[in-house]
Amino acid sequence: MLSEVAMLPTERSPREAEPGWSSPRREAVGALADTALDDSVLADFVRRATHILRLHKFAIDEIMTKLRIWSEEFDHIHEHDPIEHITSRVKSPAAIVAKLRRRGLPVDPESARRHLDDIAGVRVVCPFVSDVYLIRDLLRRHNMEIVQTKDYIAAPKPNGYRSLHLIMKVPVALSDRSELVTVELQIRTIAMDFWAAAEHELFYKSGGAVPPEFAAELKAAAEIAAALDARMLALHQRSRNEQSAD
Protein backbone atom coordinates (compact mmCIF):
# COMPACT_ATOMS: atom_id res chain seq x y z
CA MET A 1 0.00 0.00 0.00
CA LEU A 2 2.79 2.45 0.84
CA SER A 3 4.36 2.23 -2.56
CA GLU A 4 1.13 3.71 -3.87
CA VAL A 5 1.49 6.63 -1.44
CA ALA A 6 5.01 7.41 -2.61
CA MET A 7 3.96 7.39 -6.24
CA LEU A 8 0.53 8.99 -5.87
CA PRO A 9 -0.65 10.59 -9.12
CA THR A 10 0.08 14.29 -9.03
CA GLU A 11 -2.45 16.96 -9.85
CA ARG A 12 -2.52 18.41 -13.32
CA SER A 13 -2.52 22.12 -13.90
CA PRO A 14 -5.21 23.90 -15.92
CA ARG A 15 -2.86 23.57 -18.88
CA GLU A 16 -2.53 19.82 -18.50
CA ALA A 17 1.15 19.58 -17.58
CA GLU A 18 2.60 16.13 -17.23
CA PRO A 19 2.50 14.96 -13.60
CA GLY A 20 5.64 14.64 -11.53
CA TRP A 21 8.89 16.59 -11.69
CA SER A 22 9.93 17.54 -15.20
CA SER A 23 13.33 15.88 -14.71
CA PRO A 24 14.88 13.42 -12.19
CA ARG A 25 15.69 15.04 -8.88
CA ARG A 26 19.38 15.18 -7.94
CA GLU A 27 18.78 13.37 -4.69
CA ALA A 28 17.52 10.44 -6.74
CA VAL A 29 21.05 10.11 -8.11
CA GLY A 30 22.35 9.99 -4.53
CA ALA A 31 19.78 7.36 -3.60
CA LEU A 32 20.84 5.17 -6.50
CA ALA A 33 24.50 5.60 -5.56
CA ASP A 34 23.95 4.77 -1.90
CA THR A 35 25.06 1.15 -1.93
CA ALA A 36 24.86 1.02 1.87
CA LEU A 37 21.08 1.24 1.75
CA ASP A 38 19.90 -1.89 3.53
CA ASP A 39 16.69 -3.50 2.27
CA SER A 40 15.52 -4.30 5.79
CA VAL A 41 15.98 -0.66 6.89
CA LEU A 42 14.04 0.56 3.87
CA ALA A 43 11.28 -2.02 4.40
CA ASP A 44 10.93 -0.99 8.04
CA PHE A 45 10.80 2.71 7.07
CA VAL A 46 8.16 2.00 4.43
CA ARG A 47 6.07 0.09 6.96
CA ARG A 48 6.12 2.97 9.45
CA ALA A 49 5.96 5.94 7.06
CA THR A 50 2.52 5.49 5.48
CA HIS A 51 0.81 8.20 7.56
CA ILE A 52 3.65 10.71 7.20
CA LEU A 53 3.79 10.37 3.42
CA ARG A 54 0.03 10.63 3.09
CA LEU A 55 0.04 13.81 5.20
CA HIS A 56 2.52 15.33 2.76
CA LYS A 57 0.33 14.28 -0.15
CA PHE A 58 -2.61 16.05 1.52
CA ALA A 59 -0.49 19.21 1.94
CA ILE A 60 0.28 19.14 -1.77
CA ASP A 61 -3.45 18.81 -2.47
CA GLU A 62 -4.11 21.94 -0.40
CA ILE A 63 -1.60 24.03 -2.34
CA MET A 64 -2.61 22.63 -5.72
CA THR A 65 -6.26 23.54 -5.08
CA LYS A 66 -5.36 27.17 -4.40
CA LEU A 67 -3.10 27.35 -7.44
CA ARG A 68 -5.77 25.88 -9.72
CA ILE A 69 -8.35 28.38 -8.47
CA TRP A 70 -6.02 31.36 -8.95
CA SER A 71 -5.01 30.16 -12.40
CA GLU A 72 -8.60 29.91 -13.60
CA GLU A 73 -9.61 33.17 -11.93
CA PHE A 74 -6.77 35.18 -13.49
CA ASP A 75 -7.33 33.65 -16.90
CA HIS A 76 -11.01 34.59 -16.78
CA ILE A 77 -10.89 38.00 -15.09
CA HIS A 78 -7.49 39.40 -16.08
CA GLU A 79 -7.02 37.51 -19.37
CA HIS A 80 -3.57 36.44 -18.22
CA ASP A 81 -2.81 33.19 -16.47
CA PRO A 82 0.29 33.58 -14.26
CA ILE A 83 0.72 29.79 -14.16
CA GLU A 84 2.00 27.96 -17.22
CA HIS A 85 2.03 24.54 -15.55
CA ILE A 86 2.43 22.84 -12.19
CA THR A 87 4.10 19.60 -11.14
CA SER A 88 4.33 17.95 -7.74
CA ARG A 89 5.69 14.88 -6.03
CA VAL A 90 6.04 13.13 -2.69
CA LYS A 91 9.62 12.01 -2.16
CA SER A 92 10.10 8.23 -2.42
CA PRO A 93 10.93 6.26 0.75
CA ALA A 94 14.29 5.19 -0.75
CA ALA A 95 15.28 8.81 -1.41
CA ILE A 96 14.18 9.85 2.10
CA VAL A 97 16.17 7.07 3.77
CA ALA A 98 19.25 7.82 1.65
CA LYS A 99 19.10 11.52 2.52
CA LEU A 100 18.72 10.86 6.24
CA ARG A 101 21.73 8.55 6.14
CA ARG A 102 23.87 11.04 4.23
CA ARG A 103 23.10 13.61 6.94
CA GLY A 104 23.79 11.18 9.76
CA LEU A 105 20.22 11.43 11.06
CA PRO A 106 18.00 8.72 12.56
CA VAL A 107 16.21 6.72 9.87
CA ASP A 108 12.61 6.96 11.00
CA PRO A 109 9.50 8.83 9.80
CA GLU A 110 9.47 11.44 12.57
CA SER A 111 13.13 12.24 11.95
CA ALA A 112 12.33 12.70 8.26
CA ARG A 113 9.43 15.01 9.03
CA ARG A 114 11.49 17.03 11.51
CA HIS A 115 14.64 17.46 9.42
CA LEU A 116 13.68 17.26 5.73
CA ASP A 117 11.92 20.19 4.09
CA ASP A 118 11.45 18.59 0.68
CA ILE A 119 9.39 15.45 1.32
CA ALA A 120 6.53 17.26 -0.39
CA GLY A 121 7.44 19.35 -3.41
CA VAL A 122 5.45 21.58 -5.74
CA ARG A 123 6.95 23.29 -8.77
CA VAL A 124 5.13 26.18 -10.44
CA VAL A 125 6.29 27.35 -13.87
CA CYS A 126 5.21 30.85 -14.89
CA PRO A 127 5.33 32.78 -18.17
CA PHE A 128 7.09 35.85 -16.74
CA VAL A 129 9.32 36.80 -13.80
CA SER A 130 6.60 39.13 -12.48
CA ASP A 131 4.28 36.12 -12.24
CA VAL A 132 6.76 34.30 -9.99
CA TYR A 133 6.50 37.05 -7.37
CA LEU A 134 2.75 37.38 -7.91
CA ILE A 135 2.30 33.74 -6.86
CA ARG A 136 4.48 34.33 -3.80
CA ASP A 137 2.44 37.42 -2.86
CA LEU A 138 -0.85 35.56 -3.30
CA LEU A 139 0.34 32.88 -0.91
CA ARG A 140 1.30 35.53 1.65
CA ARG A 141 -2.00 37.36 1.21
CA HIS A 142 -3.98 34.21 1.97
CA ASN A 143 -2.17 33.42 5.21
CA MET A 144 0.04 30.64 3.91
CA GLU A 145 3.00 30.55 6.28
CA ILE A 146 6.34 30.97 4.49
CA VAL A 147 9.09 30.01 6.92
CA GLN A 148 12.06 30.33 4.56
CA THR A 149 12.72 32.06 1.24
CA LYS A 150 15.66 31.45 -1.06
CA ASP A 151 15.54 33.86 -3.96
CA TYR A 152 17.88 32.46 -6.58
CA ILE A 153 16.42 34.89 -9.13
CA ALA A 154 17.71 37.93 -7.28
CA ALA A 155 20.91 36.05 -6.35
CA PRO A 156 21.52 33.13 -8.75
CA LYS A 157 23.59 30.13 -7.72
CA PRO A 158 27.22 30.12 -8.94
CA ASN A 159 26.32 27.74 -11.78
CA GLY A 160 23.62 30.13 -13.03
CA TYR A 161 20.57 28.39 -11.54
CA ARG A 162 17.59 30.68 -11.02
CA SER A 163 14.35 29.97 -9.16
CA LEU A 164 12.39 31.16 -6.15
CA HIS A 165 12.29 28.53 -3.38
CA LEU A 166 9.79 28.79 -0.54
CA ILE A 167 9.56 26.49 2.47
CA MET A 168 5.97 26.59 3.69
CA LYS A 169 3.92 25.24 6.58
CA VAL A 170 0.63 24.11 5.11
CA PRO A 171 -2.37 23.42 7.39
CA VAL A 172 -3.98 20.05 6.69
CA ALA A 173 -7.45 19.60 8.19
CA LEU A 174 -7.96 15.97 9.18
CA SER A 175 -11.19 14.59 10.62
CA ASP A 176 -10.01 14.91 14.22
CA ARG A 177 -7.30 17.56 14.13
CA SER A 178 -5.30 19.97 11.98
CA GLU A 179 -1.59 19.52 11.29
CA LEU A 180 1.03 21.82 9.80
CA VAL A 181 3.02 20.04 7.09
CA THR A 182 6.19 21.31 5.44
CA VAL A 183 6.16 21.74 1.67
CA GLU A 184 8.92 23.00 -0.62
CA LEU A 185 7.57 25.26 -3.36
CA GLN A 186 9.73 26.12 -6.37
CA ILE A 187 8.51 28.93 -8.62
CA ARG A 188 10.31 29.73 -11.86
CA THR A 189 9.79 30.93 -15.40
CA ILE A 190 9.61 28.77 -18.51
CA ALA A 191 13.15 29.85 -19.44
CA MET A 192 14.48 29.01 -15.97
CA ASP A 193 12.75 25.64 -16.08
CA PHE A 194 14.20 24.83 -19.50
CA TRP A 195 17.73 25.67 -18.31
CA ALA A 196 17.34 23.65 -15.09
CA ALA A 197 16.01 20.61 -16.96
CA ALA A 198 18.84 20.72 -19.51
CA GLU A 199 21.48 21.24 -16.81
CA HIS A 200 20.06 18.34 -14.83
CA GLU A 201 20.17 16.09 -17.88
CA LEU A 202 23.88 16.78 -18.19
CA PHE A 203 24.35 16.26 -14.43
CA TYR A 204 22.44 12.97 -14.44
CA LYS A 205 24.18 11.51 -17.48
CA SER A 206 27.62 12.48 -16.18
CA GLY A 207 27.07 10.50 -12.96
CA GLY A 208 26.54 13.37 -10.54
CA ALA A 209 28.80 16.23 -11.67
CA VAL A 210 28.68 18.54 -14.65
CA PRO A 211 32.00 18.25 -16.53
CA PRO A 212 34.17 21.32 -15.76
CA GLU A 213 34.45 22.22 -19.41
CA PHE A 214 30.65 22.62 -19.53
CA ALA A 215 30.37 24.87 -16.46
CA ALA A 216 31.23 28.16 -18.16
CA GLU A 217 28.91 27.44 -21.08
CA LEU A 218 26.07 26.49 -18.75
CA LYS A 219 26.46 29.73 -16.81
CA ALA A 220 26.53 31.69 -20.07
CA ALA A 221 23.36 29.89 -21.17
CA ALA A 222 21.72 30.86 -17.85
CA GLU A 223 22.58 34.50 -18.54
CA ILE A 224 20.99 34.22 -21.98
CA ALA A 225 17.86 32.71 -20.42
CA ALA A 226 17.73 35.58 -17.89
CA ALA A 227 18.09 38.13 -20.71
CA LEU A 228 15.26 36.40 -22.58
CA ASP A 229 13.08 36.56 -19.47
CA ALA A 230 13.76 40.30 -19.15
CA ARG A 231 12.99 40.93 -22.80
CA MET A 232 9.76 38.92 -22.76
CA LEU A 233 8.64 40.66 -19.56
CA ALA A 234 9.22 44.05 -21.19
CA LEU A 235 7.13 42.98 -24.19
CA HIS A 236 4.40 41.70 -21.89
CA GLN A 237 4.26 44.96 -19.96
CA ARG A 238 4.26 46.97 -23.18
CA SER A 239 1.39 44.89 -24.52
CA ARG A 240 -0.63 45.36 -21.34
CA ASN A 241 -0.01 49.11 -21.39
CA GLU A 242 -1.19 49.35 -24.98
CA GLN A 243 -4.32 47.39 -24.15
CA SER A 244 -5.03 49.73 -21.25
CA ALA A 245 -4.61 52.74 -23.51
CA ASP A 246 -7.21 51.36 -25.89
N, C-alpha and C positions, 0 to 999 in steps of 0.2 A: 504493500500500500504506500509506503513512504517514497518509493521511487517515483510514484505518480505525483507526489507533492513536489519533489525537486524539479520535475519536468512539467509542471502544470502549464497548460496552454496560456500564453500571454494575451492580453487584450490587444485588439487592433485599433488603430487610430481611425478617425473619420476618413482618412485617405488610404486606408487599407494597407498599411505597412506590413511587411512580413514580421511575424512574431519573433521574439528573442533578440539578443544582441546582434548587431549587423556584422560583427566579426568575432572570432574567439577571444575571450578575455585572457589577458596575460597570465593571471593566476592559474588558468587552466594548464598553461605550459608548465608551471611549477608543480602542479598536481601530478601531471604525467611524469615529470622528472623525479618525483619523490619516491625513490625505490624502497624507502624505509617504511612506507605506508603498509601497515599490517592489516590483513583482511579482517581479522577478528576485532580489531579496534574500530575499523570502519563499520562493521556489522553492528557492533554495540552502539556506536553513535547513531546510526540509522534507526535502530530500534527505539532509542530514547528521544530522537529529535523531531518526531512527527509533529507535535504540537507547536514547537518553535518555528518550524518551517512554514506551517500553515498560517501562523500569526503573521509572518512576513508576507505571505501571499495576500492575506486580507489587507495589509497596509498598502500593498501595491494597488489592490482594487480600489481603495479609497482615493488614492491620488489619481489613478486613471479615470475615475468617474468625473472628478473635477476638471481634469484636462479635456475630456471629451465634451463636457458641457460648455466650457469656455471656447473651445474650438468652433463648435456649432454656432454659439451665440455671436462670436466675432465675425464669422463668415456671413451670417444672416444680417446682422445690424450694421457692421462697419465695412462689409464687403472686402475684408482682408482677414484671412485665417493666419494667426501667428504661429500655428503648429503645422509643420510639413508632415511629420510622422512621429510615432512614439513606439519605442520597444521597451520591454521589461523582462526581468528574469529573477528567479530565486536561485541563489548560489547552490550548486550541487553539494551533497554531503562530502564527497571525496575532496572537493576544492576547499571546503570549510576545514576539514580535518588537517589537510596539508598545510593550510595557512596557520592554523593554531600551532602545529608542530614547528613550523619555521620560526615562529615568534617565541617558542618555548613556553607556551601557555597550556593549561589543562585541556585535555581533549574531551569536552563534555558540552552539551547544548547550552547550559547557562553561561559557561565561559565564552562560548561563541557569541551569544547575545550581548554579553557585557563588553567584549573587547573588539568585535568586528562590526564596522559600520556599513559594510557592503553586502550583507546577506541578501537584502532586498535591493534591487537596482532598477531605476527607471531612467531611460534616456529620451530626451525630447529634442527633436531636430526642427529648427526654425528657418524660415526663409531669410531673415535679416538679423543683424546684431541687435537692433533695437527690440526685436521680438524676444530675444533671450532674456533681456532685463525686464520686459513686460511680464513674462511668465513668472519671474522671481517676485516682482512687485505684487502680482495677483495672489501669489501664495502668502505673502506677508499680510496683504489686506484682509485675507480671509482666515487669519489667526492660525496659520500653519507654522508651527514652531521650527525655525531654522537655527540649529545650534552651532553650525560651522559653515563658513563660506570660503571657498578657494577659487579666486577669480583668475583663471589662467588666460582669460582674454585680455584683461588689463595688464597682467604680468605673465606672459607665456613661459612655459617650461624651456630649459636650455635647448632641447631638441626642436622647438618650434610648436609644440602641442598647445592648442587653444581650446578652452571649454570653460563653462561655469559649473563648478561642483558645489552642491548643497547637501549637507547632512541634516536630515529632518527627523523630528519626532512626530509620528503620525498617530492620532488617536484611533484605536480600533474598538468599536462597540460590540462586545460579545453579549450573550444572553444574560449573563449574571454579573458582568463587570466591564470596565473599559481599561484598555492597556495602551501605553505609549510604545510604539515600535519604531526602531530606527530604519530609515530608508535613505539610500544614496541617490540623489537626483543629479544627472548630468544634462546640461542644456547647452546646445551648440548650434551653429548654422550648418547649412548643407555643405558649404565649402570646408568647414572645420571637420565635419563628419567624414567627408571624402578623404581628406588628408589623413585622419586618424585611422581609417580603415585600410588605406594603402600602406601606411607606415607599419601597422600591425601585421599585415600580410608579409612584409619583409622581415619583421621581427620573428614571426612564427616560423617561417620557412628557414630562417638562419639559425634556428635552435635556441633562441632566447636573447640574441643581441644583434642589433643592426650593425652590419660591417662598417668599420670606421670610414672607409672611402665613400660610403653613402651618406654619412651624417651631415656633411656640409650641404649636399644637394637636397636632402630632406628639409633642412632648415630653410634653405632658399625657396623651396616649394611652399613651405608654410607661410613665408612672407608674401609670396604671390597670391596664395589663397586669402590672406588677410587683406591685401590690396583689392582683390576681387570683391570681397565682402564690403569694403568701404565704397567701392564704385557702385555696386548694386544698391546699397543703402541710399546713396546720394540720388540715384535714379528713382528709387522708390519714393523718397521724400519729394522730389521734384514733381513726380506724377501726382502725388496726393495734393500738393499745393496747386497744381494746375486744375485739378478736379474741383478744389474748393473755390477757386476763382470763377469757375463756370457757374 
